[in-house]
Amino acid sequence: MEPYVIRGGKQGYERLVLLARDRRPDTVALFSRAGVSPGMRCIDLGCGGGEVTLEIAKLVAPGGHVTGVDMDEIKLDLARRAAAARGLGNVEFRLLNVRDWDERSRYDMAYCRFVLQHLSQPVDLLRRMWAAVRQRGLLVVEDADFDGFCCHPSNEGFDFFLRTYSQVLQRRGGDDAIGRKLYGYFLAAGIPRPKVALVQSLWTEGEEKTLAWSTLEASADAIVSEGVASQDEVSEALATLQRFSANPDTLICGPRVFQLWSRR
């Protein structure tokens, strides 16, 4: 996997828990539509803090199992603790870069969320995910299209976030507009025409409204190291965006999230 734009570790885990809380209703609805059910063996690639992995573990019980794969050992350790605290014994977490993962005909579902946007060769991972799915199994993917990320009224800190995140992601081989391209990427990977859905968050208040701010904060090191902006510029944008996010008279829409699934 290319050098990751967003900071990991415990801070990264806490951001992902917040993101998972916001995205949970749409992701659970996706699993229901796709047909995730008890007894299935699943893999969650680039699982981060494992919140979706644990959700899958509940859906496939009894008799099912899920493996979460990520390259951040700190997040995985926290995910293991969360699984134990929730009494989920049908889940394991494996330390591995998704670039090095390759299994054949082993799973009833292969899944990833917000991973492909960070890869320079997303079609390659889709091919490997499809190869890992058994007959009648599922491939399920979610990823974002940042062109849908917007706010009202306009805000300089928010505009800075969108501009710099896009630039640093592209410099590290990723694509902030990958969502709209996924349908074509499925076809390019030899996967039958997938079902497609589009969902989007909207916030006027609440902790989830800080996700733009927290993503900029977690990307600050990469933005500065890539020369996209200075530390002072990042700090000023963070302060501006934090005030904006705390104002209940403002509105932020999250990115459009494309959901795709196909059955072998």
C-alpha positions in Angstrom: 0.0 0.0 0.0 1.3 3.5 -0.8 2.4 5.7 2.0 -0.8 6.3 3.9 -2.0 9.9 4.0 -4.0 9.8 7.3 -2.2 9.4 10.6 -2.6 6.0 12.3 -2.1 4.9 15.9 -4.5 5.6 18.8 -5.5 9.0 17.4 -6.3 7.4 14.1 -8.3 4.7 15.8 -10.5 7.3 17.6 -11.2 9.1 14.3 -12.2 5.8 12.7 -14.5 5.0 15.5 -16.3 8.3 15.0 -16.4 7.6 11.2 -17.8 4.2 11.8 -20.5 5.5 14.0 -21.6 8.0 11.3 -21.4 5.4 8.5 -22.9 2.5 10.4 -26.6 2.8 9.3 -25.7 2.9 5.6 -23.1 0.1 5.8 -25.5 -2.2 7.8 -28.2 -1.5 5.2 -25.7 -2.4 2.4 -24.9 -5.7 4.1 -28.6 -6.5 4.3 -29.2 -5.7 0.6 -26.1 -7.7 -0.5 -27.2 -10.8 1.5 -24.7 -11.1 4.4 -26.1 -13.8 6.6 -25.2 -16.2 9.5 -22.6 -18.9 8.7 -20.6 -16.8 6.2 -16.8 -16.6 6.3 -15.7 -13.0 5.5 -12.7 -10.8 5.2 -12.5 -7.0 5.8 -9.5 -5.6 4.1 -7.9 -2.4 5.4 -10.2 -2.8 8.5 -8.6 0.0 10.5 -10.0 0.0 14.0 -12.2 -2.9 13.2 -15.6 -1.4 13.9 -17.1 -2.8 10.6 -15.3 -6.1 11.2 -17.1 -6.4 14.5 -20.4 -5.5 12.8 -19.9 -8.3 10.3 -19.0 -10.7 13.1 -22.4 -10.1 14.7 -24.2 -10.5 11.3 -22.6 -13.8 10.4 -23.1 -15.4 13.9 -23.8 -18.2 14.6 -21.4 -20.3 12.6 -19.7 -17.5 10.7 -16.3 -15.9 11.0 -14.6 -12.7 9.9 -11.0 -11.7 9.5 -9.9 -8.1 9.6 -6.7 -7.2 7.8 -4.7 -4.0 8.4 -1.1 -2.7 8.5 -1.5 -0.7 11.7 -0.7 -2.9 14.7 -1.9 -0.3 17.2 -5.3 -0.1 15.6 -5.5 -3.9 15.4 -4.6 -4.3 19.1 -7.4 -1.8 20.0 -9.8 -3.7 17.7 -8.9 -7.0 19.5 -9.7 -5.4 22.8 -13.0 -4.1 21.5 -13.9 -7.6 20.2 -13.1 -9.2 23.6 -15.1 -6.5 25.5 -18.1 -7.2 23.3 -17.8 -11.0 23.7 -17.2 -11.6 20.0 -15.2 -14.8 19.5 -15.8 -15.3 15.8 -13.4 -12.6 14.7 -9.6 -12.4 14.2 -7.3 -9.5 13.2 -4.3 -10.0 11.0 -1.3 -7.6 10.5 -0.8 -7.4 6.8 -0.5 -4.8 4.0 -3.4 -5.3 1.5 -0.9 -5.1 -1.3 0.7 -8.4 -0.1 -2.6 -10.2 0.5 -3.6 -12.9 -1.9 -6.0 -15.8 -1.1 -8.1 -18.0 -3.4 -11.7 -19.2 -3.1 -11.7 -18.9 0.7 -14.4 -16.5 1.6 -18.2 -16.0 1.3 -17.7 -12.2 1.3 -14.7 -10.0 0.6 -15.2 -6.4 1.7 -13.4 -3.1 1.9 -14.4 0.5 2.8 -12.4 3.7 2.0 -9.3 1.7 1.0 -9.3 1.8 -2.8 -9.0 5.6 -2.8 -5.5 5.2 -1.3 -4.2 2.7 -3.9 -2.5 3.4 -7.2 -3.7 0.1 -8.6 -7.3 -0.4 -7.3 -8.3 -2.8 -10.0 -5.5 -5.1 -9.0 -7.0 -5.4 -5.4 -10.5 -5.9 -6.9 -9.2 -8.8 -9.0 -7.6 -10.4 -5.9 -10.8 -9.8 -3.8 -12.9 -11.5 -6.5 -10.5 -14.4 -6.7 -10.8 -14.9 -3.0 -14.6 -15.2 -3.2 -16.1 -18.7 -3.4 -18.9 -19.7 -5.7 -22.1 -17.8 -4.8 -20.0 -15.5 -2.6 -20.1 -11.7 -2.4 -17.7 -8.9 -3.2 -18.8 -5.7 -1.4 -17.0 -2.3 -1.7 -17.6 1.2 -0.4 -15.6 4.2 -1.3 -15.9 8.0 -1.5 -16.2 10.7 -4.2 -14.9 13.9 -2.5 -16.6 16.1 -5.1 -19.7 15.7 -3.1 -18.1 17.0 0.1 -19.5 20.5 0.6 -20.5 23.1 3.2 -22.7 26.2 3.6 -21.9 29.0 3.9 -18.5 28.8 2.3 -15.5 28.5 4.6 -11.8 29.0 3.9 -10.7 26.2 6.3 -13.1 23.7 4.6 -12.0 24.7 1.1 -8.3 24.3 2.3 -9.1 20.8 3.5 -10.7 19.7 0.3 -7.9 21.2 -1.8 -4.9 19.9 0.2 -6.3 16.4 0.9 -7.0 15.9 -2.7 -3.5 17.0 -3.7 -1.6 14.9 -1.1 -3.7 11.8 -1.9 -2.9 12.2 -5.6 0.8 12.7 -4.9 0.8 9.4 -2.9 -0.9 7.5 -5.7 -4.5 7.8 -4.6 -7.7 9.2 -6.0 -10.3 11.3 -4.1 -12.9 10.9 -6.8 -12.6 7.1 -7.0 -16.3 6.5 -6.1 -17.7 7.3 -9.5 -15.1 5.1 -11.1 -15.7 1.9 -9.2 -18.4 0.6 -11.5 -16.0 0.7 -14.4 -13.2 -0.7 -12.2 -15.4 -3.7 -11.4 -15.9 -4.4 -15.1 -12.2 -3.9 -15.8 -11.4 -6.5 -13.1 -13.7 -9.0 -14.8 -16.4 -8.8 -12.2 -20.0 -9.1 -13.4 -22.1 -5.9 -13.5 -22.4 -4.9 -9.8 -25.4 -3.4 -8.0 -24.7 0.2 -7.2 -26.1 2.5 -4.5 -25.2 6.1 -3.5 -25.4 7.4 0.1 -24.3 10.6 1.8 -24.1 12.1 5.3 -25.2 15.6 6.3 -24.5 17.3 9.5 -25.6 20.5 11.2 -24.4 19.6 14.7 -22.9 16.7 16.6 -19.5 15.1 16.9 -19.8 13.6 13.4 -19.7 17.2 12.0 -16.0 17.3 13.0 -15.0 14.6 10.6 -13.7 17.1 8.0 -11.7 18.8 10.7 -10.4 15.5 12.1 -9.4 14.2 8.6 -7.5 17.5 7.9 -5.8 17.2 11.4 -4.9 13.6 10.7 -3.5 14.4 7.3 -1.5 17.4 8.4 1.9 15.6 8.6 1.5 14.3 5.0 0.3 17.7 3.7 3.4 19.4 5.1 5.9 16.7 4.2 4.7 16.6 0.6 5.0 20.4 0.4 1.4 21.0 -0.3 1.1 23.6 2.4 3.1 24.9 5.4 2.5 24.0 9.0 1.3 27.5 9.7 -1.2 27.3 6.8 -2.5 24.0 8.1 -2.9 25.3 11.7 -4.8 28.4 10.5 -7.1 26.2 8.4 -7.7 23.8 11.3 -8.7 26.7 13.6 -11.0 28.2 11.0 -12.7 24.8 10.2 -13.0 23.9 13.9 -15.0 27.1 14.6 -17.1 26.5 11.5 -17.9 22.9 12.6 -18.9 24.0 16.1 -21.4 26.6 14.7 -24.9 25.1 14.6 -25.9 27.6 12.0 -23.6 25.9 9.4 -24.0 22.8 7.4 -21.6 20.2 6.1 -22.3 17.4 3.7 -19.9 14.4 3.7 -18.6 12.9 0.5 -20.8 10.9 -1.8 -20.2 7.2 -0.9 -20.6 4.7 -3.7 -21.6 1.2 -2.6 -21.1 -1.7 -5.0 -21.7 -5.4 -4.6 -21.6 -8.5 -6.9 -22.3 -12.2 -6.3 -20.1 -14.8 -7.9 
